[in-house]
Amino acid sequence: MTRRIIPLIMCGGAGTRLWPASREVHPKQFLPLFGTHSTFQDTLMRVSDAALFERPVVITNNTYRFMVLEQLAQIGREADVLLEPMRRDSGPAIAAGAAFAQSRDKDAIVLALAADHVVRDTAAFLAACREGLAAAEAGHIVTFGVKPERAATEYGYINPGAVISGQVRAVEKFVEKPDPVKAAEYVKAGYLWNSGNFMFRAAVLSDEYGKVDAASVQAVTDAVAKAGTDLGFVKLDEASFGSAKSISIDYAVMEKTARAAVVPVSCGWSDVGSWHAVWELSDKDGQGNAARGMAVFEDSRNCNVTTDRALVALEGVDDLVVVATQDAVLVSRQKDANGLKRLVATLKTVAPQVTEDHIRVHRPWGSYQSVDNGERHQVKRIIVKPGGRLSLQKHHHRSEHWIVVRGTAQVTVNDVVKTVHENESIYIPIGAVHRLENPGKIQLELIEVQTGSYFGEDDIIRIEDDYQRK
């Protein structure tokens, strides 16, 4: 009987290459860039065939843990969720996932996948997994080499060597991202794009990693062995994990091991590393324009518009990216991904908030969004999911007035518990111990008017919290 594969979904990155849609607290893997599902959800659904795959493992961090759970629930999936105490790049993340997989099955076969990649041909992807499975069982660390569609300079390349079995080839060498001339030479010579996804026996990955950095492998193994649990999450031990060297799996293992193998595949793969990549993957009109949201094009060609709410109208321009969110607008040249990287670096020094947070801030119980603010007031729109509730809390510097616009709220103020319906309101004095919850079956929406001298989140004094936040 063929052994089933444990998918390991790497979901802890904070990409800003798709700013302003993607930000530190809500990165691109959670965004519905191509339809109703995020790339994280699409990745999970791609490995849902129970005949081939085991229950997945997701490795993420404390900031994203409730988004992971919410997006799992939206598609009816379950997973073991590991929490990294800090980022250590893909090397320690994959090593920790391998160690955890071994704790479930000492002979585990692991498929490590990035959560933010797109695969348009799932059947071809699954065929490549089946092709590589025997090689992984035989002790090879298998990567997936994408057959180039063009001479790309944004990807690393793999030079395939001798045939191992079927379509599986040994890896002759890995090469870094090339200039245009080199990229054309690589494509002509039959090189493959390095997709950064891998399949391996967990024990083999640990052994090969340990040959070059035994201390880091021991650190992540200890982090798994000493892990605790919190609300169903597996929390890797902080002291142990923190002692692992921060390094990518390519540098740590793949470029050094003699066990590397590659499966060539054409599956419509992209790492969605730029707005130009989003444009390439999007439906377009007869002039090459792509739009997500309300957009009008006049005498414009090869433009890409993404907008949350405002209508974007382009006239007489070519090859532009326009991304409009509620608090930021990006206008950029289509193909200058490095320019956006430089821009975000500048923004982190002059306006760091717009690289970190959206106006709409996600919380485990729902979300809130600032609507208006002044010297002595702030107005927010709050959404609480069915069954969700905020912490029991108080404030030293502000009072609050809640007006329910949809659903039903159960509100605790000191020792009084009251039900508040649509078009009703309740007042929370400064210093009052209070809690808001949604006992209903539909989303609770309310408008919160804060009045006082200070509105920072650090004026939330939590007394009890379902989500064990500080």
Summary of the structure (lengths in Angstrom):
residues: 470
radius of gyration: 24.5
end to end distance: 48.2
largest distance: 75.1
contacts: 1567
relative contact order: 0.11
helix: 26%
strand: 35%
